[in-house]
Amino acid sequence: MNKKVTLTEIVGTKIVLALIMVLYYWMWARTDWKDYYVVIQSALGSAFVVFFVIQASRIKKYKAEGIDEMAEQNLKRCDSICFKIFIIAMVVTAWVCAILVTKIKEYREKAGYKQSELAEMVGARRETIVHLENGKYNPSLKLAIDIAKVFEVTVEDLFTFIEE
């Protein structure tokens, strides 16, 4: 392959790589797991590995061709922008795929506990209880079970996943 590697090609492939990673994460974060998702996830994982190897070899060739300083700066800017877009896409994907509705506040108020008291009973920080009540934090299985035991209810009574 004697074709010269262009900056546009490098930028485009980085965007495609980020999209593959977001799709893989989307499959991982799904709450409505189906048996065939394993096949899709494996295909995306394989595509990611193959694409990453090809991308690494193209970048190596691009750098060996003797790039100028402006092109190098543009490549760094692209890396920065692609990384930010990737992080935003990951956060949005996580939020959309795993929305957890909690009734902790309702049960806590009914039992007459303060957030700090509940936190102490389950071995967590008050801030954790605040984030749980606001739906900004998904608890570990142990924490969910501990909270359910305090209120003498099931974990399913406390937490509900909203499907997409």
C-alpha positions in Angstrom: 0.0 0.0 0.0 1.9 3.0 -1.3 -0.9 5.5 -0.8 0.0 8.4 1.4 -2.0 8.6 4.6 -3.9 11.8 5.0 -4.9 13.7 8.1 -8.6 13.4 7.1 -8.2 9.6 7.0 -6.7 9.6 10.5 -9.4 11.8 11.9 -12.2 9.8 10.2 -10.9 6.5 11.5 -10.6 7.9 15.1 -14.3 8.9 14.9 -15.2 5.4 13.6 -13.2 3.9 16.4 -15.0 6.0 19.0 -18.4 5.0 17.6 -17.5 1.3 17.7 -16.5 1.7 21.4 -19.8 3.6 22.2 -21.8 0.8 20.4 -20.0 -1.8 22.4 -20.7 0.1 25.7 -24.3 0.5 24.6 -24.6 -3.3 24.3 -23.0 -3.8 27.6 -25.2 -1.3 29.4 -28.5 -2.6 28.1 -31.1 -3.7 30.7 -33.2 -5.8 28.4 -30.5 -8.4 27.7 -31.4 -10.9 25.0 -29.4 -14.1 24.1 -28.4 -12.8 20.7 -26.7 -9.7 22.2 -23.7 -11.8 23.0 -23.1 -12.4 19.3 -23.5 -8.7 18.5 -21.2 -7.8 21.4 -18.5 -10.3 20.3 -18.7 -8.9 16.7 -18.3 -5.4 17.9 -15.4 -6.4 20.2 -13.7 -8.2 17.3 -14.3 -5.2 15.0 -12.8 -2.9 17.6 -9.6 -5.0 18.0 -9.1 -5.3 14.2 -9.9 -1.7 13.6 -7.5 -0.6 16.4 -4.6 -2.6 14.9 -5.3 -1.2 11.4 -5.5 2.3 12.9 -2.3 1.9 14.8 -0.4 0.8 11.7 -1.8 3.7 9.6 -0.8 6.2 12.3 2.7 4.7 12.4 2.9 5.1 8.6 1.5 8.6 8.8 4.2 9.6 11.3 7.0 8.0 9.3 6.0 10.0 6.3 7.3 13.2 7.9 4.4 15.3 8.9 4.6 19.1 9.5 4.0 20.8 12.8 0.6 22.2 11.8 -0.6 18.7 10.9 0.6 17.4 14.2 -1.2 20.1 16.1 -4.4 19.4 14.1 -4.1 15.7 15.0 -3.7 16.5 18.7 -6.8 18.8 18.5 -8.7 16.0 16.8 -7.7 13.6 19.5 -9.0 16.0 22.1 -12.3 16.7 20.3 -12.8 12.9 19.6 -12.1 12.1 23.3 -14.7 14.7 24.5 -17.3 13.5 22.0 -16.6 9.9 23.1 -17.0 10.7 26.8 -20.3 12.6 26.2 -21.6 9.7 24.1 -20.7 7.2 26.8 -22.4 9.2 29.5 -25.5 9.7 27.5 -25.5 6.0 26.6 -25.2 4.9 30.2 -27.9 7.3 31.2 -30.3 6.1 28.5 -29.7 2.4 28.9 -29.8 2.0 32.7 -32.3 4.4 34.2 -33.0 3.3 37.7 -36.1 4.4 39.6 -35.8 4.2 43.4 -38.3 4.4 46.2 -35.6 4.8 48.9 -36.7 8.3 49.9 -40.3 7.2 50.2 -39.4 4.2 52.4 -36.9 6.3 54.4 -39.4 9.1 55.1 -42.1 6.5 56.0 -39.8 4.9 58.5 -38.8 8.3 59.9 -35.0 8.0 59.2 -32.7 10.8 58.2 -30.4 10.2 55.3 -27.4 10.1 57.7 -29.1 7.5 59.9 -29.9 5.3 56.9 -26.3 5.7 55.7 -24.9 4.6 59.0 -27.2 1.6 59.2 -26.1 0.3 55.8 -22.4 1.3 56.1 -22.5 4.0 53.5 -21.9 7.8 53.3 -24.9 10.2 53.5 -23.9 11.5 50.0 -24.4 8.0 48.7 -27.9 7.9 50.0 -28.6 11.4 48.5 -27.3 10.2 45.1 -29.4 7.0 45.3 -32.5 8.9 46.1 -31.9 11.3 43.2 -31.3 8.4 40.8 -27.7 9.6 40.1 -26.1 6.4 41.4 -26.8 2.7 40.9 -26.0 0.8 44.1 -23.9 -2.4 44.4 -25.9 -5.5 45.0 -24.7 -5.6 48.6 -25.8 -2.0 49.3 -29.2 -2.6 47.6 -29.8 -5.7 49.8 -28.7 -3.9 52.9 -31.1 -1.1 52.3 -33.9 -3.5 51.5 -33.2 -5.3 54.9 -33.5 -2.1 56.8 -37.0 -1.5 55.4 -37.9 -5.2 55.4 -38.8 -5.2 51.7 -37.4 -6.8 48.7 -34.8 -5.2 46.4 -37.4 -5.2 43.7 -39.7 -3.1 45.9 -36.9 -0.5 46.2 -35.6 -0.4 42.7 -37.1 -0.5 39.3 -35.3 -0.4 35.9 -37.1 1.6 33.2 -36.7 -0.2 29.8 -35.8 1.9 26.8 
